Amino acid sequence: MMIFMSKKIKYDLVLKNGSVVLPEGIKTIDIGVINESIRDIGNLSGSDTYDFIDCSGLHVLPGVIDSQVHFREPGLENKENLESGMLAAAAGGVTAVFEMPNTNPLTITPETIEDKLKRASRVAWTDYAFYLGGTGRTGPNLGGWENAPGICGIKIFMGASTGDLLAASDEEVASVLSNGKRVVAVHAEDQYIMEANMKTILKDNHDVSLHCKWRSPESCLSATKRVVMIAKKFNRRVHVLHITTSEEMDFLRKHKDTASVELLANHLTLHAPECYEKLGTLAQQNPPIREKHHQDALWKALNDGTVDILASDHAPHTLEEKAEIYPKSPSGTPGVQTLVPVMLNHVNEGRLTLERLVELWSYGPERIHGLVNKGRIKEGYNADFTIVDLNKENTITNAQQKSKTGWTPFDGVKVKGWPIMTIIRGNVVMREDEMLEPIGKPVLFKETIN
């Protein structure tokens, strides 16, 4: 209930005087929190509270949800682990993360999901959920497995990336899409085209700028078309991840009845060939960062409503690993901690509105994944807030990064707009770059509620 009067309720926390991003627009208004949930939104002056935060001059956003991160645990903890990954997320204003299954062992059974839940619960700086990997072997079991606690959806890789999770053929993809009901997130690169390109384009070359030629636009468009057509056959929606090409956006714009669309901050911010000239293999990721005309098409799709979700695809590797000679160097960059400042800078530059940004990293995950009481500032919802100063200017540095890898492709980049506070279910986890206390819990989904 929206209220606009003094009310004698004992709140656990009141956020006062902030510019609050609500579904209906931005309003200067107060928010009252009780028992980790939003109790009231309105004029709460005179109300009794255990604690209050003056948000004058700040914007209060629904908690940012980063719906694609790789925290590498178990098996690859030299790069990252769940604790350090969630620490980096909270430091960057992120309140919940969805973590990917290409670990070692692969996250492809309820038992491996349960193991991750136990690991995450030890020191969880954010709320969390995990993708279950989809393969030709796991496909027939998905109907019985997909609603286990802690699962945010099913993930398939049509092209090889970090790890051994791969469903390259139409038969393997169909095995996943013909079973179960949950959202299926797809890494859409055509493995067969890329294997041919390795022989004809890459050959024995060690020039990292060829990364966007080897993993070509044609390979992405082919895989995206294939998965959408298979999804239509089984009347199943798919969520196509990290789109990088203008051709894919033209295709997906016509098939929104079947596919939702994700973009990454890196693909909106960096472009070839400049990024490879400046960063070398530090800019190497899958699918690749591409030329400016592709980036322009991504921005157009973001602003015309084709895109549903914005994420980081935080995929860390150590600097020693990234220093390997291309193509032995692994693909992936850190990004969960820089997602918010990088995108707020785009807001300040007029590339998108703050309201549209909130749609992409809060409302989108809520809608696509079926979150329970999470993703917006609304009575009864979790009291998750990302509080930002749109006017604060800062420089992103490697030294700020909480990730185990300790580096970012945006080292030295000046931005305007910075996360000031991360609040998760009414608990302040980060305040002005100081980390306070980890209180994360598993995210709940509508499919898992009886």
N, C-alpha and C positions, 0 to 999 in steps of 0.2 A: 504494500500500500504506500503510495506517494503521499507524504504529509508535509504541510507547510505551517506548522504551529509548534509552540513549545509543548513538549510532552515529557512527563516525569517517568521515564523508563531508565533503568540502570543498564546502560550499554557497556559492553566490554571495551569497545573502541569506537570513537567517532572521528571521522575524517571531515575537517571543516574547511569551508571556503575554497575548495578546489574547483577547477574547471573540469567537470566530470563528463566523460564520454559515455552517454547513454544510447540505447538503441534509437531513440527519437531525436538525438542531437546532443550538442555540448551545452551544459548548463552549470552555472556557479551554484553549488548546492552541497549539502552535507550528507554523509552516509553513516548510519548507525549499525554496528556489528554486535551480534549476540551469538554465542556458541558456534563460532567459526563461520556463521552465515550472515548475509546482508538482511537486517531486520527492517530498516526504514531508510528511505531516501527523501530528503526534503530539508526544511528549515528546522534544525534540531537545537537551536540556541536555547539555553536554559535546561536542557536535558542533563540528567545525571549520568556520569560515565567514569569508569575506572581509568581510562586513558584517552587522550585525544591528540590528534596530529593536525597542526595548522598547515593546510596545503595552499595557502595564498600564493598566487603567482605560479602555481604548478598545475599540470594536467594529470588527472586521475584516470587511467585507462583500465579496462578489464585486464586481468592477468594475461600476459603474453604466453601463448602455448606454442612451443617449437615442436612441430609434429614430425620432424625427421632429424634425428641425431644418431650418431654412432659412438658409443662410449667404450667399445672394444672389450668389455669384460663379459664372459671369461675368455682367457686364452691369449689376449693381446694387450695385457696391462702395461707393457712397456710404453705403449702409445697413450693410453688413457684408461681410467676405470670409472665405475659408476659414481663413486664419491667425488672425484675430481671433475668429472663432466657435469654433474649436477651443481657443484660448487661454482663452476664457471657460468652455468646457466643463471643461477640466482644472482650472481654478481652483475650479470648483464640485464637484469630486469625480467627474466623469464620465470614463470611460476609453475609450469608443467612441461614435461618432455615425453615424447614417444620415441622409444629407442629401437634400433634396427637389429635384425636377426643374424647378420653375417659375422658371427663370433666363432670361437673355437672351444667347445663344439658348437655347431650351428644350433640356433634356437628354433627347432622344428617339431618339438613335442610338448605336451603339457608339463612334463617333468623338467624340461629345460627352461620353460617359462617360470615354473615354481622356484627353480634354483636362482634365477635372476631376481625374482621378487624377494627372496631371502637375502640375497646380496645387497640389494638396493635399500632394504629396510634398516640396515646397520647405520648408515650415515646418509640420509636422504635430504639434500638441501632443497629439493623441489618435489612436487607431486610427479608421478611417473606411471607409464604403462609401456608395454612391449609388443612389438610385432612378432607374429608367428610366421616363420618362413614357409613359403609354399613351393613345393616341387612335385614332380610326377609321382613320387613315392608317398608324399604326405597328402596329396589331393583327396583321395578317397576317404581319409579320416577327418577332414575338416569339419564336416557336419557335426561330429561329436566333440571335436576339440576346440573349435573357435570361440566358444563362450566361456572358457575357463577364466577365472579371475585374472585381471591384469593384462588381458590381451586387447590391444586397440585396433587390430585388423590383421590381414594377411599380406605379406610382402613377397613379390616375385621379381627376380632379376632375369630379364630376357637377354641381357648382355653381361659378360663376365666383368666383375669389378673386384673390390677387395673381398677375399674369402672365396669359398667354394660353392656358394649358393647360386644355382643356375637352373632356369627353366627355359631353354632356348627354343625348343620346337613348339609348333602349334598343338601337338598332342599333349605336351606337358602343361602348357598354359590352359588348355581345355580341361585337363584333369583338375586343376585348381578351381576354375570358374564354374565348373559343373557341380561343385559340391559346396554346401554351406550358403550363408546369407550375408556375412560381414563384409565390410569394405575391403577390397583388394587393391593394394597400392603397387604400382608397377614401375620398375626401372626399365624404360623402353628404349633399348638399343639392340639392333639386330646383330646377334653374334655371328651369323654366317656372312653378312656383308663385311663386318669388321675383320673377320679372319681373311677374307679375300683382299681387303684393303691393306692388311699387314704385309702381304706379299707384293702388291703392286704399288703402294704409296709409301709405306714406312720403310720396307726393305731393311737395310742395315743402317739407316740414318739415325742420328742421335739428336736431331733438332726438335726440341719440345714444342716449337710452334706448329709442327705437323700433327700435334695431338688432335686438333679440331678437324684435320683432314682424314686421319686414320679412323677416328670415331666420327664419321661423317654425318652431315645433315640427312643424307639418304638413309643411313642406318637407323637414325632416330625416327624418321617419318615411316619407314617400313614397319618397324616394331610397333609404333603407335597405331598405325592402320590395322595391323594384324590383331592386336589385343582388343581394339574396339569392335572389330567384326566378330571376333570370337565371343566377346561379351554380349553382343546383340543376339547371337545364336542361343545363348543360355539365359537371356533376359536378365543380365547381371550388370550392375554398375561397377565401373572401375575408376580408380583415382590415379591419374597418370602424373608421375613425379617429375620434378626439375626439367621442365620443357625448356629447350634452348634455341629452337629454330622458328623462323617465320612460317615455313611450310606446315609444321605441326600445328601452329596456332590457327592457321587458315582452315585446316582439317577439323581440329577440335571445336572451333567455333560453330561448326555445323552439326556437331554430335554431342551437344551438352545433355541430351536426353540419356546418354549412356556413360559419359565420362566427365568427371570433375578434374580440375587442373591445378597443379602446384608450380610455383616459381621459387627461385632462390635469390637471396640478396646479392650473392656474388655475381650471378648472371645479369642482374640489373645494374651493377656498379662497375664491373671490370669488363674490358672487351679486348679482342685480339686485333692486331698483333701486339699492341702496346703492353698488355699484361705479361706476355711471355718475354718481351724484351727487358722489362723491368724486374720481373719476379722469377723468371726461369721456371723450374719445376715446382716452385711454391704456388704457382697458378694452375698447376695440373690437377684436374678433377674430372670425374665422369658423371654425366656427359660434360663435354668441354665448354670452357668459356669461348665464345665465338665472336665474329666480327660485328661491327657497330650496327649494320643494317638488321641483323638478327636481334640485337639488343633493343633497337627501336621498335621492332615488332612485338617484343615482350612487353614493353611499356604500353604500347597501344592496347594489347590484350588485357593488361592489368586494369587499365582505366575504362575499357568498354564492357567490363563485367565477365569476360571469358574466364578469368583466373579466379579460383576459389580460395586458395590457401597460399601463404607465403611462409617459408621455412628457411633454416640455415643449412641443412645437410652437413652439420658439424661432423667432419670425418678426419680426425687427426692422425698424423704420422710424425715421427721424430725428425728433427732437422738432419740427423745423420742419414736416415732413410731417404729423405727428400733430396739429399745431395748425391745420391746414386746417379750414374749416367743414364739419361733417358734412352729407352723406355723402361729400364729396370727400376727407375724411381716410381714409388707408389702414387696412385691418384687419390686426392682428397685434401681438404684444408680445414682447419678449425674455423668455427663461426658462431657458436651458440652465445658467446659473450659479446660479440660485436654486432649481432643482428639488430638490436634495438637502436644503438647510436647511428649505425650506418643508414637505417631506414628513416630515422627522425631527420637526419641530414637531408635526405631526399624530400621529405615533407617541407623542410625549410627552403629548399631550392625550388619548390612549386611543382615537383614531379607527380605528386599525389597528395590527397588530403589526409589529415589525421583520421577522419572518420573512415575513409576507405582502407587505411592501413589496419585499423582495428577490425574491420570486416575480415581482412585477410589472415590475421594471426590470432584472432579470438573467436569471432562468430563462425568463420569457415570451419575450423576444427570441431567446434561444437556441433555444427550441422552435418558435416560429412561423416564424422565418427560416432555421432549419437551420444554425446557426453551428458551426464546427469548433473544438472545444476552447476554447470561450469562454462565459462566462456563469455559472460556478459555481466554488466552491473544491473542487477535486478533483484527484487525482494525474493528471498528464499534460496538464492544462489550462493555458492561458496564465496567468501569474502577474499577473493584474489584480486590484487591490484598491482599494476605497474605504474608507479608515480614518476613522472618525467618533468624535466625542466627544458622546455623547447628553446629557451634562449641561452642555455649554458653552452659555451664553446670549450672544446677540449681536444686533445690530441690522443689518438689511439696508439698505444705502444705495446711492444712485446712484454715489457715489465709488468703491465697491468694484468696479464692473462693468468687465469687460475688453472687452465688446462695443463696437464702434465707436460705437454709438448713445449709450452712457453713461447709460442710464436703466433703471429697472425699475418695474413697477407696485407692487412691494412696498417701495419706498423708505420708510424709517422704521418698518418692521414689526419688532417684537422676536420672536425665535424662540429655542427651546431645542433644541439639536442642531446640530452644525456639522461640515463636512468638514475633517479635519486633514491628510490626506495622500492624494494620488493616485498610485498605482503602476501602471504599464503594462508588462506583460511583465517584471516584476522591476526596472524602472527608476523611481526616484522622480522624478516630474514636478512635483508641487506638495507643499510641506511647510509647514504653518502659514502659508498665504497667500503664500508665496514661490514664484515660478515658477522652475524650474531649467533643464530642457533638453527641447526637443521631440524625440520619438522615435517618432511615430506611423507605422503601416503600414496597408495595406489589410487589412480583415477577410476571412477565408476562409469560404466557404459550402459545404455538402455538395454542392450541385448543380454546383459548379465543379470538384470533385475527380474526376480521371479514375481 
